[in-house]
Amino acid sequence: MARRWLFGAAGLAAVLAGVRVPAETDPRVAVEAPPAIHLTDPRLYALLERGLPGATPERLAAVARDFEVQLHRSSPNLAMRFATGRMDDEELEPRVAAFLRKLEGTRAGVAAAAPAEPRARVLAALGRQALAPAAETERDELADRFLTALAARSRIVHADLLAGRLSDENLDSRLAVFLEDQRAAAIPEVPAATSAAAEAERFALRNFGRPAERVDAIALRCTVELPDGRRDLVVYRKRPDFFRLHFCENGIVTLATGFDGSRAWMQRPARPGVEVPAAEAAPLQRSARFDHALVGWEERGAVLTVVSRDDAKNLIRLSVREKEGTEIISTIDTKTYEETASEEHRPDGTVEETRFRDYRRFGILNVPQVQESWKGGTLRTTTRVTDVVLNPGLLDSVFARPRGGALDFMDYMGALGVVARAAPAAAAAPSAGTGDRR
């Protein structure tokens, strides 16, 4: 991940302030969605309703989201075509059918091992757990592992669950312990740290995993609170230094900007992407570096030192001074090895601080759900992460400067919300015999 987790050393405030957006492309200006977009296809809901008879709207929404995520992981190009309404029925229907067969096959495979009612109770209990994954398919797998582990650990308690005698409180308690065990198992053990290099290694292992396990790309959806209002953003990142940022309204991208590995660019509606002048591109370029400052510091020729250590508060401050003069000081909790704050001291005297809290593990990656950007003692932005997808299969071309004029690439993680909001209006609208049916 980036040294500032989402937006690199620059921080979101610097990205927004450093790149001068023309007035007509300011993300604060509402931009009407291009008419070519097909609101993430109500056809998907019709196919899911047909394949999952009796499913609740909540379940249909969850399965639809899983389908979109799986499609993006397997083929970002197909996901883009689907999100922009350019996938025809002949291509969409067999893909949905195959996805449902795989989903139902997973359920059928565990039916003999656990009755449907106990498993449904476990799934419901997972919904009450803070450490549970958001995706339904991941919860399905976790429920199966929990039932297997419970049967091996206590046949009596497992029998009580099957017979419906286990209370919700008891189930929640056992599930919480199970989830903590799963989380602990994913955290690599390393020897006690005794030097700056050892502390940095321990931090990297705890938050990003071993080098061979680390993710190569990530997509995140987040909301950002600014002094003049809230923004919905999607961030795409890929090694070594690819970055793309979407400003979204109702799940539709209204402005895009990014770094393709050598040049920064931005795109406004109905215009091709344009290169950002070098003087204004620095925040985007700093945001593009994928790894945290404490990862790979030696290879970059940076200098790592311990600034201070407070054993009473379980805190240590590590400094990484880059060759060009920028210094990053990370404050780390030595009990959890989670970063609580990061200060960036630039050669021009600028100092910015980011504070992190509410960590949640997504696979091998430990992500702070809340990130605050401070400057001069003033809170500038608060970023809240709502969705994370690891290794989504992003091609390098995703980060290239767009050559065409259509800005109709939808946020594949947020497009579902557009359909959910549009469905009631579509159902209430009177049918017309003629007109554009798209």
C-alpha positions as CSV (number, residue, x, y, z in Angstrom):
1,M,0.0,0.0,0.0
2,A,0.9,3.6,-0.3
3,R,2.9,5.4,2.4
4,R,-0.2,7.4,3.2
5,W,-2.3,4.3,2.6
6,L,-4.8,5.8,0.1
7,F,-3.2,8.8,-1.5
8,G,0.6,8.4,-1.0
9,A,2.7,10.9,0.7
10,A,0.7,13.7,-0.8
11,G,-2.5,13.0,1.1
12,L,-5.9,13.7,-0.4
13,A,-6.0,17.3,0.5
14,A,-2.7,17.9,-1.4
15,V,-4.0,16.0,-4.4
16,L,-7.2,18.1,-4.5
17,A,-5.3,21.4,-3.8
18,G,-2.3,20.6,-6.0
19,V,-4.1,19.8,-9.2
20,R,-5.9,22.8,-10.6
21,V,-9.3,21.7,-11.8
22,P,-10.9,23.9,-14.4
23,A,-14.2,25.4,-13.2
24,E,-16.3,23.3,-15.4
25,T,-14.6,20.1,-14.1
26,D,-14.6,21.0,-10.4
27,P,-16.0,17.9,-8.6
28,R,-18.2,20.2,-6.6
29,V,-20.2,21.0,-9.7
30,A,-23.0,18.5,-10.4
31,V,-22.4,16.8,-13.8
32,E,-25.3,15.1,-15.5
33,A,-24.6,11.5,-16.3
34,P,-23.9,10.7,-20.0
35,P,-27.1,9.3,-21.5
36,A,-25.2,6.3,-22.9
37,I,-24.9,4.7,-19.4
38,H,-27.3,1.9,-18.7
39,L,-27.5,2.2,-14.9
40,T,-25.6,-1.1,-14.4
41,D,-28.3,-3.1,-16.1
42,P,-31.6,-3.9,-14.5
43,R,-31.2,-7.0,-16.6
44,L,-28.9,-8.4,-13.9
45,Y,-31.6,-8.1,-11.3
46,A,-34.1,-9.8,-13.6
47,L,-31.6,-12.7,-14.2
48,L,-30.9,-13.0,-10.5
49,E,-34.6,-13.0,-9.6
50,R,-35.2,-15.8,-12.2
51,G,-32.2,-17.8,-10.9
52,L,-32.9,-17.2,-7.2
53,P,-36.6,-17.5,-6.8
54,G,-37.9,-16.1,-3.5
55,A,-34.7,-14.3,-2.7
56,T,-35.1,-11.1,-0.7
57,P,-34.0,-7.7,-2.2
58,E,-31.1,-7.6,0.2
59,R,-29.9,-11.0,-0.9
60,L,-30.3,-10.0,-4.6
61,A,-28.3,-6.9,-4.0
62,A,-25.5,-8.8,-2.2
63,V,-25.3,-11.4,-4.9
64,A,-25.3,-8.7,-7.6
65,R,-22.4,-7.0,-5.9
66,D,-20.5,-10.3,-5.7
67,F,-21.1,-10.9,-9.4
68,E,-19.7,-7.5,-10.2
69,V,-16.6,-8.0,-8.1
70,Q,-16.0,-11.5,-9.5
71,L,-16.4,-10.1,-13.0
72,H,-13.9,-7.4,-12.4
73,R,-11.4,-9.8,-10.8
74,S,-11.6,-12.1,-13.8
75,S,-11.7,-9.5,-16.5
76,P,-11.6,-5.7,-15.9
77,N,-12.4,-5.1,-19.6
78,L,-15.6,-7.1,-19.4
79,A,-16.4,-5.4,-16.1
80,M,-16.0,-2.0,-17.8
81,R,-18.3,-3.1,-20.7
82,F,-20.9,-4.4,-18.2
83,A,-20.7,-1.3,-16.0
84,T,-21.3,1.0,-19.0
85,G,-24.1,-1.1,-20.5
86,R,-22.3,-2.4,-23.5
87,M,-22.5,-6.1,-22.7
88,D,-25.4,-7.7,-24.7
89,D,-27.9,-10.3,-23.5
90,E,-26.1,-13.2,-25.3
91,E,-22.9,-12.5,-23.3
92,L,-24.5,-11.5,-20.0
93,E,-26.9,-14.3,-19.5
94,P,-24.4,-17.3,-19.6
95,R,-22.0,-15.4,-17.3
96,V,-24.8,-14.9,-14.7
97,A,-25.9,-18.5,-15.1
98,A,-22.4,-19.8,-14.6
99,F,-22.0,-17.6,-11.5
100,L,-25.2,-18.8,-10.0
101,R,-24.3,-22.5,-10.7
102,K,-21.0,-21.9,-8.8
103,L,-22.8,-20.2,-6.0
104,E,-25.4,-22.9,-5.6
105,G,-22.8,-25.6,-6.0
106,T,-21.0,-24.2,-3.0
107,R,-24.1,-24.2,-0.9
108,A,-25.0,-27.7,-2.0
109,G,-21.6,-29.0,-1.1
110,V,-22.1,-28.0,2.6
111,A,-25.8,-29.0,2.8
112,A,-24.9,-32.6,4.0
113,A,-22.5,-31.3,6.7
114,A,-24.8,-28.7,8.3
115,P,-28.6,-28.2,8.1
116,A,-29.7,-25.0,6.4
117,E,-31.2,-23.4,9.6
118,P,-28.0,-23.6,11.8
119,R,-25.9,-22.3,8.8
120,A,-28.4,-19.5,8.3
121,R,-28.0,-18.5,12.0
122,V,-24.3,-18.4,11.6
123,L,-24.6,-16.2,8.5
124,A,-26.9,-13.9,10.4
125,A,-24.5,-13.8,13.4
126,L,-21.6,-12.9,11.0
127,G,-23.6,-9.9,10.0
128,R,-23.3,-8.7,13.6
129,Q,-19.6,-9.1,13.8
130,A,-17.2,-6.2,13.1
131,L,-14.4,-8.5,11.8
132,A,-16.6,-10.3,9.3
133,P,-15.9,-9.8,5.6
134,A,-18.5,-7.7,3.6
135,A,-18.8,-10.0,0.5
136,E,-21.5,-12.7,0.8
137,T,-19.3,-15.4,-0.8
138,E,-16.6,-14.8,1.7
139,R,-19.1,-15.0,4.6
140,D,-20.4,-18.3,3.1
141,E,-16.9,-19.8,3.2
142,L,-16.3,-18.4,6.7
143,A,-19.6,-19.9,8.0
144,D,-18.6,-23.3,6.7
145,R,-15.2,-23.1,8.4
146,F,-16.8,-22.1,11.6
147,L,-19.2,-25.0,11.6
148,T,-16.4,-27.4,10.9
149,A,-14.2,-25.9,13.6
150,L,-17.1,-25.9,16.1
151,A,-17.8,-29.6,15.5
152,A,-14.1,-30.5,16.0
153,R,-13.8,-28.4,19.2
154,S,-17.0,-29.2,21.0
155,R,-19.4,-31.8,19.8
156,I,-21.9,-30.9,22.5
157,V,-22.1,-27.2,21.5
158,H,-22.2,-28.2,17.8
159,A,-25.2,-30.5,18.6
160,D,-26.9,-27.7,20.5
161,L,-26.5,-25.4,17.5
162,L,-27.9,-28.1,15.2
163,A,-30.9,-28.7,17.5
164,G,-31.6,-24.9,17.9
165,R,-30.7,-24.9,21.6
166,L,-27.6,-22.6,21.4
167,S,-28.5,-19.0,22.3
168,D,-27.7,-16.1,20.0
169,E,-25.4,-14.7,22.8
170,N,-23.4,-17.9,23.0
171,L,-23.2,-18.2,19.2
172,D,-22.0,-14.5,18.9
173,S,-19.4,-15.0,21.6
174,R,-18.0,-18.2,20.0
175,L,-18.1,-16.6,16.6
176,A,-16.2,-13.5,17.8
177,V,-13.4,-15.8,19.3
178,F,-13.3,-17.7,16.0
179,L,-12.9,-14.5,13.9
180,E,-10.1,-13.3,16.2
181,D,-8.4,-16.6,15.8
182,Q,-8.7,-16.3,12.0
183,R,-7.3,-12.8,12.1
184,A,-4.4,-13.8,14.3
185,A,-3.6,-16.7,12.0
186,A,-3.2,-14.3,9.1
187,I,-0.6,-12.2,11.0
188,P,2.9,-13.5,10.5
189,E,5.0,-13.9,13.6
190,V,8.4,-12.2,13.7
191,P,11.1,-12.0,16.3
192,A,11.0,-9.1,18.8
193,A,12.3,-5.9,17.2
194,T,15.5,-4.4,18.6
195,S,16.5,-1.8,15.9
196,A,14.9,0.6,13.5
197,A,15.2,-1.9,10.6
198,A,13.7,-4.7,12.7
199,E,10.8,-2.4,13.8
200,A,10.1,-1.5,10.1
201,E,10.2,-5.2,9.2
202,R,7.8,-6.1,11.9
203,F,5.4,-3.3,10.9
204,A,5.5,-4.4,7.3
205,L,4.8,-8.0,8.1
206,R,1.9,-7.2,10.4
207,N,0.2,-4.9,8.0
208,F,1.2,-6.1,4.5
209,G,2.3,-9.7,5.0
210,R,5.5,-11.4,3.8
211,P,7.0,-10.0,0.5
212,A,5.7,-13.0,-1.5
213,E,2.2,-12.5,-0.2
214,R,1.8,-8.8,-0.7
215,V,-0.9,-7.5,-3.0
216,D,0.0,-6.0,-6.4
217,A,-3.1,-3.9,-6.9
218,I,-6.0,-2.6,-4.9
219,A,-9.3,-0.8,-5.5
220,L,-11.0,1.2,-2.7
221,R,-14.2,3.1,-2.4
222,C,-14.3,5.8,0.2
223,T,-16.1,8.9,1.3
224,V,-14.2,12.1,2.1
225,E,-15.4,14.9,4.3
226,L,-14.1,18.3,3.2
227,P,-14.8,21.8,4.6
228,D,-17.3,22.4,1.8
229,G,-19.0,19.0,1.7
230,R,-18.7,15.3,1.1
231,R,-17.2,13.5,-1.9
232,D,-17.5,9.9,-3.0
233,L,-14.2,8.6,-4.4
234,V,-12.8,5.4,-5.8
235,V,-9.1,4.8,-5.8
236,Y,-7.3,2.3,-8.0
237,R,-3.6,1.5,-7.3
238,K,-1.1,-0.9,-8.9
239,R,2.6,-1.6,-8.5
240,P,5.0,0.1,-8.9
241,D,3.5,3.5,-9.4
242,F,0.1,3.5,-11.1
243,F,-2.7,5.5,-9.6
244,R,-6.2,6.5,-10.7
245,L,-8.8,8.5,-8.8
246,H,-12.5,8.8,-9.6
247,F,-14.9,11.4,-8.3
248,C,-18.4,9.9,-8.3
249,E,-21.9,11.1,-8.0
250,N,-24.6,8.5,-7.6
251,G,-22.2,5.8,-8.6
252,I,-21.3,7.7,-11.9
253,V,-17.8,9.0,-12.5
254,T,-17.9,12.7,-13.0
255,L,-14.2,13.4,-13.0
256,A,-11.1,11.2,-13.3
257,T,-7.4,11.8,-12.7
258,G,-4.4,9.6,-12.4
259,F,-0.7,8.8,-13.0
260,D,0.3,6.3,-15.7
261,G,3.8,5.6,-14.4
262,S,5.4,8.6,-16.0
263,R,2.8,11.4,-16.5
264,A,-0.2,12.7,-14.6
265,W,-3.5,13.3,-16.3
266,M,-7.1,14.3,-15.8
267,Q,-10.3,14.0,-17.7
268,R,-13.5,16.0,-17.6
269,P,-16.9,15.0,-19.1
270,A,-17.1,14.8,-22.9
271,R,-13.4,15.6,-23.3
272,P,-10.3,13.5,-23.9
273,G,-7.9,13.2,-21.0
274,V,-5.2,15.9,-20.8
275,E,-1.8,15.8,-19.3
276,V,-1.4,17.8,-16.1
277,P,1.5,20.3,-16.2
278,A,4.6,19.1,-14.4
279,A,4.4,21.9,-11.8
280,E,1.0,20.7,-10.7
281,A,1.5,17.0,-11.1
282,A,3.7,16.5,-8.0
283,P,0.8,15.5,-5.6
284,L,-0.4,12.8,-8.0
285,Q,3.1,11.5,-8.6
286,R,3.8,11.2,-4.9
287,S,0.4,9.5,-4.5
288,A,1.4,6.9,-7.1
289,R,4.1,5.1,-5.2
290,F,2.4,1.9,-4.1
291,D,4.5,0.8,-1.1
292,H,4.5,2.4,2.4
293,A,7.6,4.5,3.2
294,L,8.8,1.8,5.7
295,V,8.8,-0.8,2.9
296,G,11.7,-0.9,0.5
297,W,13.4,2.1,2.2
298,E,16.9,0.5,1.8
299,E,16.5,-0.2,-1.9
300,R,15.4,3.5,-2.4
301,G,18.6,4.7,-0.7
302,A,16.6,6.3,2.2
303,V,17.8,6.6,5.8
304,L,15.8,4.9,8.6
305,T,16.2,6.0,12.2
306,V,14.3,5.7,15.5
307,V,13.1,9.2,16.5
308,S,11.7,8.2,19.9
309,R,10.3,5.3,21.9
310,D,7.8,5.5,24.7
311,D,7.5,2.1,26.3
312,A,4.8,3.3,28.8
313,K,2.5,4.3,25.9
314,N,3.6,1.4,23.7
315,L,4.6,3.9,20.9
316,I,7.6,4.2,18.7
317,R,8.4,6.9,16.0
318,L,10.4,5.9,13.0
319,S,11.8,8.4,10.5
320,V,12.5,7.6,6.8
321,R,14.4,10.4,5.0
322,E,14.3,10.1,1.3
323,K,17.2,11.1,-1.0
324,E,15.4,14.1,-2.3
325,G,15.0,15.4,1.3
326,T,11.4,14.5,2.2
327,E,11.1,13.0,5.7
328,I,8.3,10.7,6.7
329,I,7.8,10.1,10.5
330,S,5.5,7.2,11.4
331,T,4.1,6.7,14.9
332,I,3.5,3.0,15.5
333,D,1.7,1.2,18.3
334,T,4.2,-1.5,19.4
335,K,1.4,-3.8,20.8
336,T,-0.6,-4.0,17.5
337,Y,2.1,-2.6,15.1
338,E,-0.6,-0.4,13.6
339,E,0.4,3.1,12.4
340,T,-1.5,5.7,14.4
341,A,0.0,8.8,12.7
342,S,2.3,9.9,9.9
343,E,4.0,13.2,9.4
344,E,5.5,14.4,6.1
345,H,8.2,17.0,6.3
346,R,9.0,18.3,2.8
347,P,12.2,20.2,1.8
348,D,10.2,23.5,1.3
349,G,9.2,23.4,5.0
350,T,5.7,22.1,4.5
351,V,4.5,19.7,7.2
352,E,1.4,17.6,6.9
353,E,0.1,14.9,9.3
354,T,-2.3,12.0,8.7
355,R,-3.9,10.1,11.6
356,F,-5.2,6.6,11.3
357,R,-7.8,4.6,13.3
358,D,-10.4,1.8,13.1
359,Y,-8.2,-0.8,11.4
360,R,-9.8,-3.8,9.6
361,R,-8.0,-6.7,7.9
362,F,-8.8,-7.5,4.3
363,G,-7.0,-10.7,3.6
364,I,-3.3,-10.1,4.3
365,L,-3.7,-6.3,4.2
366,N,-4.5,-4.3,7.4
367,V,-6.4,-1.1,6.4
368,P,-7.3,1.9,8.6
369,Q,-11.0,2.6,8.0
370,V,-10.7,6.2,9.1
371,Q,-7.9,8.6,8.0
372,E,-7.7,12.2,9.0
373,S,-5.5,14.8,7.2
374,W,-4.1,17.7,9.4
375,K,-2.1,20.7,8.5
376,G,-1.1,23.5,10.9
377,G,-3.2,22.0,13.7
378,T,-6.3,22.1,11.5
379,L,-8.3,19.1,10.3
380,R,-8.5,19.3,6.5
381,T,-10.2,16.0,5.4
382,T,-11.6,12.9,7.0
383,T,-11.6,9.8,4.7
384,R,-13.7,6.7,5.5
385,V,-13.0,3.5,3.6
386,T,-16.2,1.6,2.7
387,D,-15.0,-1.1,0.2
388,V,-11.7,-2.8,-0.5
389,V,-10.9,-5.3,-3.3
390,L,-7.4,-6.8,-3.4
391,N,-5.7,-7.7,-6.7
392,P,-8.7,-6.9,-8.8
393,G,-6.9,-7.7,-12.1
394,L,-6.2,-4.1,-13.2
395,L,-4.4,-3.8,-16.5
396,D,-1.8,-1.1,-17.0
397,S,-4.0,0.4,-19.6
398,V,-6.6,1.2,-17.0
399,F,-4.2,3.9,-15.7
400,A,-3.3,5.4,-19.2
401,R,-4.6,8.8,-20.1
402,P,-8.0,8.4,-21.8
403,R,-7.9,9.3,-25.5
404,G,-11.6,9.3,-26.1
405,G,-14.2,11.9,-25.0
406,A,-16.7,9.7,-23.2
407,L,-16.5,9.8,-19.4
408,D,-18.9,6.9,-18.9
409,F,-16.8,4.5,-16.8
410,M,-18.9,3.6,-13.8
411,D,-17.6,2.9,-10.3
412,Y,-18.0,-0.9,-10.5
413,M,-18.3,-1.1,-6.7
414,G,-20.8,1.7,-6.5
415,A,-22.9,1.2,-9.6
416,L,-25.2,-1.3,-7.7
417,G,-26.4,1.6,-5.6
418,V,-27.5,3.5,-8.8
419,V,-29.7,0.6,-9.9
420,A,-31.2,0.1,-6.4
421,R,-32.2,3.7,-6.3
422,A,-33.4,3.8,-9.9
423,A,-35.5,0.6,-9.7
424,P,-38.4,2.1,-7.6
425,A,-38.6,5.1,-10.0
426,A,-38.6,2.8,-13.0
427,A,-41.3,0.6,-11.5
428,A,-43.5,3.6,-10.8
429,A,-43.0,5.2,-14.2
430,P,-45.9,4.6,-16.7
431,S,-45.0,2.4,-19.6
432,A,-44.7,3.9,-23.0
433,G,-45.4,2.4,-26.4
434,T,-42.6,4.3,-28.1
435,G,-39.4,6.0,-27.2
436,D,-35.8,5.2,-26.4
437,R,-35.5,1.9,-24.6
438,R,-31.7,1.7,-24.7
